[in-house]
Amino acid sequence: MRKLCTLLLLLAAAVAAHAQAFTPAEIARWRHQAQRVTIVRDTWGVPHITGKTDADAVFGLLYAQCEDDFARVEDNYLTALGRQAEVRGEAALYEDLRQRLFLDSTRAVQIYARSPRWMKDLLHAFADGTNYYLATHPAVRPRLLHRFQPWMPLLFSEGSIGGNVSVVPVERLKAFYSQQKGTSYQPPRPAELRLAFEKGEDEPTGSNGFAIGPSKSASGHPLLLINPHTSFYFRSEVQLTSAAGLNAYGAVTWGQFFIYQGFNATCGWMHTSSQADSMDEYLETVSQQDGKFFYQYEGQQVPLPTDTLSLVYLKDGQRQRRRFTTYRTPHGPVVGKVGEKWLTVKMMDMPLEALEQSYLRTKAHDYASFQQVMRLNGNASNNTVFADASGTIAYWHGNFMPRRPAGYDYAQPVDGSTEATEWQGLHKVEELVQVKNPASGFIQNCNSTPFTVSGGGSSPDKKQYPAYMAPDAENYRGINAVRVLSRKKAFTLDTLIAAADDPHLAGFEQLLPSLLRDCQLLLDEPGGSLPPGVEAALPILRAWNLNYSQASVAQTLAIYWAERIQRLARPRVPAGQPMDYISFTTFVIEHTTPDEKATALSETIAELKRDFGKWQVPWGEVNRYQRLTGKIDETFDDQQPSRPVAFTSSAWGSLAAFGAHTWPGTKKRYGYVGNSFVAVVEFGPRVVARSVVTGGQASRPDSPHFTDQAPLYCAGQFKDVWFYPEDVAKHVERQYRPGE
């Protein structure tokens, strides 16, 4: 038996080695290119990568990314390729189908073939840097992708892994292509903007971006806050430079070769997820004749194009295959059914332009050059907050924006059988909702409406724009951001950090008084009383200043209670009634009784007693940061060390976001989404910046950079950014070339 096991292990190793094999000529070429690349790891483990050309820098970037977290690099491309089911199993099958309906490898290869030479150089550098890492690290065992190809980034051209495709509801797609009974209509909704009332345990994520103009800066130099809210460890911190003029610092998504949110020597950019309507759904009238499908258009019956997609998935350790007959009209693929109508989706389909824009913006040097790059119209999912060294601050709400004919509600599916609903080209960048150098001296966006982006009197006028350009609602972070940025006259980097960490939780400004008022109503009734424990808790809640704090017992009571009362109210929301954070709070207040509010608080007290032995539990005791394994799916353990965190879910208006909940086997709540890479930048004669990331740069628990930034992160503190070579040289931990 031992010999058989040994033989099987040797065979498995041989198969893996064969799949990962690279020719001597390839390795020699990569080794030669590596000699033109230098990687300097500073004392925080942040890689500062320098190449002779931009392609050399990209080669080094991908090599360094793989060093820090190859698993996440591979995972992002499994998603982009529509091949997650091959490692995750059948549960991922329809996510893969969704991905492949919109863009597949065959088309990516075609787009690669017509890419300009400079882009091909970068695409080859991406593949070569990743493959050179695998060639020099034979112990690394990819789950599926043993060789990376230069066309792959064309499937993954924006910084958010899901891109626009992720807004298509998987359950609706599954119902159609598995021929299940049709589901009720599910509107598309940005995956990064899940609202708290939709799924009780899903943290609403997004981002915050602040820009401070010279008039509100103590130094007279513009300031920028870069504060994406993502799943933890979704991006890493890097600096990318070349002798050809590249010099960008910031957050890069694993597997991509551009700085997604960051800055260079003269300007910076921050993307926040947008609900600007960049896609439309069409109702198609489909009929069947002699076994063939036709769709109706302008009174004609047009043959419905079909295709066959063959998807592989893992089941019981075996590779299975399922074939789907898919359909599309000129609007896009069929993704579901509404009544008897088939539903298609039309969205941005410009992978090359999107990738060009993502890269070229990092080489912009001022407002004019940045806006020129935006004219590629290749960004369909983001707003942009901008600042440059000349003193300009600016904001654009969305980028890829179809021009629609008037008279239709594009928030709902429109008739696909008539040319009257067709897009009429794209809006020019100058036509987007935007602001430049507002009189208020500040810009903020927290995934909220652009019509309060610079406070009252300085923000864009809603009446001047089509409704589809900015359907975004206000949220509690946006309210708090305007308050914080309006009240201070002169910001420094330190006070901008303090603003980004402002502890006020605006989400309780109405919610908590409603609880206190209703409890008093119950007490004022003849013979009135309150459920067990409530009367003792009320003074603590009355005294709370609505600020988060590790020591706050009131915060623990309020958040546990609010989550409970929201769960009670959520099923009462009428089907199809639109809700945002603020309107849902009003709904909760109005559609729960005083008895229900008081009972929910009593149940909260009982829950805390059960789990922690007392109900007077400071927030920092239950809200924790922990990183144990570095795996994509982290595990948590109450018996292992963890750190207290004061800030909380952005659903309550916490500008610094920390989404946390209990996990299997835990009573404490552990964070998994929220603040990730965070930076503040001042654009003077020399850039001055500070930053922090969630935990640390490396994904290996044995690395000194696994959690070395956790003390800063949990306390809302930042480290200095070393941007210039002379500063980096003073803080070198290791200097090497790829492969060494």
N, C-alpha and C positions, 0 to 999 in steps of 0.2 A: 504494500500500500504506500509506503514511504517513497519507493522508487517511482510509483505511478504519479504521486503528487509532485515529486521533483520534475518529472517529465512534463506534466501539465504546466507547471510554472515556467519551465524553459520555453515551451511552445508559446505560452501567452506572452512572454518577454520578446520572443522572436517576432510574433505578429505585431506587437506594439512598435518594435524597432523598425520593422519593415514599413509600417504605416507612417512612421515619423522620419524615414530615411531621406536624406538630402544628398545630392551628388557632390563629389569632391570639388567640382568646378563651381558649384553654387556656394559652397562653404568658403572657398578661396576668395570669391568675389565679395561675399559679405564681410569676410575678415579684412579685406582691403578697404572697404567702405568704413568699417569700424575705426580704422586708423585716422579717419577724418572727423571723428566724433569724440568729445570729452564729456564725461558725466561727473559732476561734482556733487556729492551728497553733503549738505550742510549738517550741522549738529542736531537738527531736527529730522534728518533723513530726507529732506526735500531735495529732489534732483534738479540741478541747474545744468541744462543740456546745451552744448554748443557744437555746431557743425559748420563746415566750410560753406555748404549750401543749405537751403531750406530742407531739401530732401535728406541731407545728412542729419539735420536736427530731428526730423521726423523719424528716421531710422533709430536714432538714439532714444527718442521719446518712447517708441513702442517697446524697445528692449527694456527700458527702465520700468515702464508700466507692468510688463510681464514679471519683472523681478519682484515688484511690490504685490501684485495680485493677478497672476495669470488666470485664475479661476473666473474672476469677474470679466476679464477681457473676453475669454471664450464664451461665457454665459451671454454677454451682450450680443455676440454674433450668432449664437444659437437662436436667440430671439429674432434678430434681423433676418436670418436665413429661413425662418419658419421651421426650425428643426428641434424645438424644445421637447416635443413628444418622444423623440428618439432617446432622450435621457431621463425625462420626467415621467413618461408614460402617457397613457390614453387621456388623462385629465387635461393635458396640454394640446390635444389634437386640434381643437377648434380655434385656439389661439394661433396655431401654426397655419391653419386654413385661412384665417383672417389676414395674416401677414402675406401669404402667397397669393391671395386674390388681388392684392394691390401692386406688389412688386416681387419678382422672383429672380433667381440667379441668371436665367437666360437673358432677361432684359437688362440686368445689371452689366453683363458682359457686353451687350450691344452698346450701352451708354459709355462704358469704359472705352470701347473702340473709337468713339467719336470725341472723346475728351481731348482738350488741348494738351500740348506736350508738357507744360509745367505741371498740370494736374496729374498726368500719367507718372511723372517723376515722383510726386508725393505718394501716389497710390502704390507704386512699386516699393518705395521706401517703407511704407506701412507694412506691406507683406514681408519684405526682406528683414526688417528689424524684428518682427514677431517670429519669423521662421529661424532667424539666427539665434534667438533666445532658446527655441526648442532644440536646435542643433547642438547648442553648447550646454544644455541642461537635460541630458538623456533620462534623468530620474523623474522628470516631470511627465506625468501621464495625463494628457488631455482626455476629457470625457468622450469627445467625438471628433474635434477638429485638429487633425494632426498636421495640416498644412493650410496656411492662410494665403488667399489669392488677392491680387491687387484690385479686383472689382468689388470686393466685399464692402468697403466703406460707402459705396454708392447705394447700399441698402440701408444705411445708417448715417444719414447726412446731417441730421440735427442733433442737438445736444441731449434731448430727452429721448430715452430709448424707445418709448412707444411711438413717438411722433404723432401725427394725425390719426394713424390707423387705430390707435388704442381707444379712440372715442366710439368706435363701432361696438355696440353691445354683443358680447360673445354668445349670450344665451339666445338672443334673437337670431343670430347667424346659425347657431346649432339647431334651433327649431326648424329652420327652413331646410338646411342641407341634410339633416337626419330624418326629414319628413315626419317630424313630430307634429302634434297639434299646435297650431299657431299660437304664439304668446301675445299678450297685449303689447301695444306699441311702446317701445322703449326709446326715448329720445337720446341722441348722442350727448355725451357729457365728458368734458376733458378729464382724463384719468387722474391728473395731478390736482384736480380741484374737486374731489369728492366732498360733498357737503355732509356735515355731521349728522343731519337727520336721516340721511339715506341708509347708512349702515352704521349702527351704533358703535362699532369698534374700529371703524376706519378713520384714521386721523386725516383731517383735511390738510393737504400739503399745498405748496406753492412756493412763494419767495417774497422777499422784501428788497426793494431797491430805493435808496435815498441819494439825491444829488443836492449839494449845497453850493450856491453861487457865491461869487466874491463878496456880494453885499452882506451876506450872513456868515462869512468866514472871518475868524479873528486875524488870520494872516493875509486875507485878501485873495487867497488861492482857492480854487474849487475843491470840493471834497466829494467822495463817492463812497457809499456803503454797498457792498456786495454781500447779499445774505440769502442764498438759495435754501429752500426747505425741500429736502429730498429724503429718500430712504438712506439710512446711515451707510457711509463708506461708498456711496454711489459715484463719487468723483474724488480725484486726488489733486494735490497741489504740486505744481511744477513751474519751472521757468524754461522757456524755449528760445534760444538765440542762434543766429547764424551770421556769417560774414556778409550775407546778402541782404541784411537789414531787418531780419526778424528779431524781435525782442519782446516777448509777451510773457506775462506772469499771471497765474490764476488757476482756475479749476478746469480739469480736463476729464471728460467722461471716459471710463475704461474702454480702450480699444479705438478711441478717436484720436486724430492727430492735430487738433486745433484747441486753443484755449477757449472754452465755452463762455465762461464768465470771468472777466479779469481786466487787465490793463497793460499798457505798454508805457514808454517813457513820456508820452504826451497826451494820452487819452485812455478812458476806461469805459466799460460797458457792463451792464447788469441786465439779465433777462428775467422777467417774471412771466409765469404761465398766464395765458390770455384766454378769454372767452370771446374775443373778436371772431365773428362768424366767417371762417375761411373755407367752409365746406357746405354743401347742400345735399338734401335727400330728395329723390324724385320718385313719384308713384307711377309705375309703368303698367300699362294695360296689356296683358299678355294673353294670348289665345293659343290653342293647340289645333293643328290641322294635319291629318295624316301622320300623326306621331311626331310632328315637328312643331317647335314653338316659334311664335311671331310676336313682335311688340308693335304697338300702334304709334305712328308718328305722322303728324300733319295729314291724318285721314288715310294713310297708307299702312298696309301690313308688311312689316319688314322682318326678314328672318332674324331670329335671336341668336347671336353668336354663342357657341358653347365651347367648352374645353374640358379636358380631363386632367385633374390633379391627383397624383398618386403620392400619398403621405405615409411615412413610416412612423410607427410608434412602438414603444416597448411595453410588453405585457408578459408578466410571469417570467421575466428574464429573456424572453424571445422577441425578436423583431417581427412585428406584424405590419401589414400594409393595407391601407384603405383607400379606395379610389372614389373621387367625387366628380360628378359632372357639374361644372360651374357655368354660370351664365353672366353676360354683361351686355349693356347697351353702350352707346357712345358717352353716356353720363358716367358710367363706371360699373363695377361689379354688382351683382344682385346680392344683397346682404340680409334679406328678410322679406316679410310679407305683412301687409296691413289690410285686413279684410281680404278681398279678392285681388288686390293690387300687389304687384311685386315692387320691392323697394331697392333702389340703387343709390349709390353714394358717389358724389363728385367732389374731389378734393385736389389739393395741390399735387401735381405729378411732375416734379422738376428736380429729380435727384442731383443732377449735375450742378444746376444753378444753386441749389441749397448747399451743396458741399463747397462750391466756390465761395459763396457768401460767408459761410461759417469760417472758412480759412482767411479770406481776404480782409475781413473786418479786423483781424488781429494785427494787420499791418497798416490800418488807417492811422492818421496822425492828427486829425482835427475833425471838427464838425462836418466840414464840406466833404472831406474824403470819406468819412464814415457814411454820410448820407448817400454818396455816390455808390458805395458798395450795397447799400440797402435797395438801390434801384434794380438789383437782380431779382427782387421780390421772391426770394427763396426761403423765407422764414414764415411758416404758417401757424406756429404754436406759441409765439412769444411776443411780449411787450419789451421795450428796451429803454432803460434809464442810462443816460450818457453824461460824461463830463470831460472837458479837455483843458489843457494847460493855458489856453488863451483866455479862459474865463467863461466859456460857454457851457451851460447845462441844458439838457434837452430830454424829451420823452416822445416816443412813438408808440401808439397803441396798435399792436399787430404790424404786419408787413405785407404778406400775401393777402390781398383783399379783392375778391371778385366784385365787379360792378353788376348790380342786379336791376332788372326792369322794375319800375314802380308798380304798386298795386297788389303785391303778393306778400304773404307773411313767411319769410324765409326761416323763421324759427321752427316752422312746421314743414313736413314734406309738401312739395309742390307738384303740379301736374307735369309729368314727363312726356306727354304725348303732343306737346305743342312747342314751337320755337319761341313762343312768347315768354317762356320762363328761362330761356338760356342766358348764360353769362354774356355780358357785353364787354369782354376784355377785363383788365385789372385796373384798379385805382392807382394813380401815380402816388409815389411816396408823399408828395406835397399835399395830397388830398386826405391823407389819413388823419385820425384824431391825434393831435400832437401839441406840444408846447415847447417853446425855446426861450430861455432866459426870462422866466416869469417875474413879475414885479415883487412877488412874495419872497423871492430869493431861494426857494427850495422846490424840489420835486420829490414825490413819494409814490410808489405803487406797491401795493400788497395784495395783488390779484383782485383788486377792487376797481370800482368805476374810475375811468379817467377824468370824470368831470369834477373830481375833488383832488386831482393830482397835485395841485399847488395851492390848495386852500381856497377860501372864498374870494372871488374877484380876480383871481389869477389863473383859474383853470379853464379848459376849453368849454365852449357853450354847447350843451347837448342839442339844442335846436338846430344847429348848423350841420348836423351829420345824419346820415341814414341810420335807422335803428340797428341795422345788422352790423354796423361798424363797432358798436360798443354796448352789447346787452349786459355787460358785467354789472352786478349789484354791488352796493357798498358792503363792507364787512367790518368787524370790530377792530381788526388790525389797521385798516385804512383810517377809521375814526381816530384811533389812538395815535397813528403816525402824524396826522394833520395837527392834532393837539400838541404833540411833543415838538414838532418842527416849527410850529408857529410861535411858541412861547419864548424861544431863546433867540437873542439878537446876534450872537457871534459864536460859531462853532469852532472847536478844535478837533483833532483826532480823538482826544480823550472824551470830549463831551459828545461827539458823534457816536462813540462806542456806548456811552451811557444812554443815549437816545435809542440806539438799537436794542438795548437791554432794558428799556423802561418797563417797570414791573406792573403797571396798571392793567387790570383785566376788565376792559370795557364791557365784556359780555355779561357781567353780573350787575351792571348799573340798573337794569330793570328787573332782572330775574330774581336777585336776592331780595329787593324790597317787596316783591310780590309774595315771597314766602313769609317774610316778617309780617306783612300786612294781614295775610290770610290767617296766620297763626293767632294774631291779636283778635281777629274777628271771631275765631273759635273760642278764645278765652272770654270775650265780651258777651257771649251768649249766656242766657240764664243757665246756671250750673255748668258753664263751659269748662272744658278741660282739654288737654293735649295728650297725644299718644306718649308712651314711655320714653323718657330721655329728652324729649324735645324742649321742655321748658328750661332745662339746665344748659342746653346748647344755644338757646337764642341770644343770651348776652354776649357770647363769643362772636356770633355772627353779626350782631348789631355793632360791635366795636371794630369790626374789620374795615380796613381802609381800601379794600379791593386790590391791594398789591400782593404779588407773589413773594414768598419768602420760604426758605427752608424751615424756619421755625414756626410757620403759621399753622395753627390747628384749624382756624376758620377756613383757610383755603382747602384743607382736606375735606372738611364737612361740606363746603359749598360745591366742590367739584364732584364728589361722590353723589351728593344729592341731585345736582343738576343732571348728571348722566342718567340717574334713575328716573327722574321725572320726564326727561326727554324720551327715554325708552317707552314710558307709559303713553306719552302723547303721540309718538310717531305713527302708530297704526291709525290714528284718528284723522290724519291729513287726508282730505278727499283725493281720490285718484285723479291724476292729471293736474292738480293744483301746483303751480310753480312755487318754490320756496327757496329762500336764501337764509343765511345765518340769522339775520336780523328779523326777518318776517317769521321765521320759525320760532324764535324766542317769544315774539308776540303771541303766536299761536299756542305755545305751551302755556303761557300765562293765562290766556283766555279759555283754554279748553281742558284745564285741570281744575278740580274743585279745591277749596281750602282743606277739606279732609284728605284729599289725595296728596296735596303738597306736604301737609304735616305728617301723614303716614310714611311718605317717601323719606322724610328726614329721620323718623323713628327707625325705619328699616336700615337706613345708612348707619345710624349709631349702633344698631345690633350687628351689622356686618363688620364694622370696625372692631367691636368688642370680640366678636368671634375670631377674627383673623389676627388681632394684635393684642388682645387681652385688655384693651381699654379703648374708649372712643376719642380720647384727647390725644390724637396722634399728629405730630408735626408733619407737614408736607414732605420735608426732606427724608423722613423715615420710610415713606412709602414710594416716593418717586425717585428712581435710581438709574444711574448709568452703570452698565456692566458690559465688558467684552471678554469672553472666555476663549473662544475657539478661532475667531477670524473667518469662519465659514460664511457663505452667503446666507444660509439659514442658521442664524445664531441660536444658541441655547442659553437659558438663564437658570440661575440656582440661588435661592435665598441663603444657602449655607456658604456661598462663595463671596469674596470681597466685592463690594460695589460702592459707588459714590452717590451722595445726595445731590439732587438737582432742584433748584427753586422754580425755574421757568417751566411752562406747561404747554398744553395744546393750544395751537393758534385759533382753535374754535372759540376760545374765550377772549381773544384779543391779545394774546401774548405775542409780542413782536418777536422775541426770541422763542422759537418754537421747539417743543420737546414732546412728541407724541409717544405715549407709553400706555401699556396695559399689562395685566397679569398674563402669565404664560403657563403652560402645563406644569403643575407642581409648585407654582409660586403663589405667594400671597402679596408680595410687593409688586409694584409696577416697574417695568424696565423699558427704557426708551428704544425706539427702532426707527424713528423718522423725525425730521425737523431740521434744525440748524446743522449744516454740514460744513462745507468750506465757507468761512465768513471772513471778510476783509474790509478795512477802511483805508482809503488812499487819499493823499493830498498831492495835487498837481502843481507844484511850484517849479522853480528852476531845476530842482532835483525832486524826483518822486520820493515821497516818504509814505510807507505803508506798514500796516500791522495785520496779522491774520491768525486764524486758528482753524483746525479741522477736528472732526469728531474722533477723539481717541488718539490717532496717530497715523503716520504715513504707511506703515507696513501691515500686512494681513497675517503675518506669522507670529504666534504667541511668544516665540523665543527671540524675537527682535526687540531691541531697546526702544524701537519707535512704534511698538504695538499700541501702547496707551500713554506715551510720554506727554501728550498734549491734553489728556483727560482732565488733569487738575485745572488747567486753564479753561478748557471748554465748560466744565461744570460750574465754574465760578464766573463765567462771562468775561474772562480776561483774554488778552491777545498777546502774541509774540511779535517781535520785530521781523519785518520782511527784509531780506538781504537781496536787493535788486541789482546793485552795481557790482562789477567784478571785484573791485577793491574791497567791498564789504563782504562779499562771499568768501574771498581769500582769507579773511580773518576768522572764519567759522567753518573750516573744512574738516569733515569727518573722514571722507574718503574721496580720492580722485582716481578715475580709471577710464578705460575705453570698453565698449561692449565686448563681451567675450573674455575679459580678464577676470 
